[in-house]
Structure formats: C-alpha cells, structure tokens
Amino acid sequence: MPPITEAGKVDIIERISRVLAGQYFSRNAAGAAGNDNASVLVEQNWVDFQDDAIAVLKTLRSPPHTSNDEAEIAIWTRIIDDALDSHRHYSQRAE
C-alpha cells in the first residue's frame, strides 16, 4: 500500500478492500481475527475482500437523497460507475 499521501492513486476497490480486511483482522477494530498487528494480514489478504468492496460500491450507485443538484448527482454516479468499470476492465486483463 502506498503512503497515505498517495492513497488517492490507489484503485477505490482496493482501498475499500483494505479497509474491510483491516476491520476483520485488527484487534483495534474489534476484528474477528483479533490480531495486534494486522498490517501483514491485510497486505496478504485484502484481495479476498474485493467482492465485499464491490458490493459496497454498488449500494452507493444511487446518490444520497439529500442532494437535488443534478450536477452533483451526475458526478456522484460517474465516480461510482468509473470505479466499478475500471475494476471490471482490470479483472478481465488479469484473467
């Protein structure tokens, strides 16, 4: 994982996957595995959490109901769709 200042350059699905893995493995996050230092486990296993990350993104496809601005809604939708499309293209190349 790149330094936190470069996190914006990491695929959003990878970022969410790493957060979910950290939550699972970290004792500090009351994770099921209860490890004191989960960073190694997160690094080794974040890929296993990609389906969960994709599910999270899919639930975010519809923008929050608090926004009535069409431009904001379009931007929101584009960000989510681009993240999902980018991951889909990357996954197809890896096969």
ABEGO torsion letter per residue (X at the ends): XBBAAAAAABBAAAAAAAAAAAAAABAAAGBAAGBABAAAAAAAAAAAAAAAAAAAAAAAABBBAABABAAAAAAAAAAAAAAAAAAAAAAAAAX
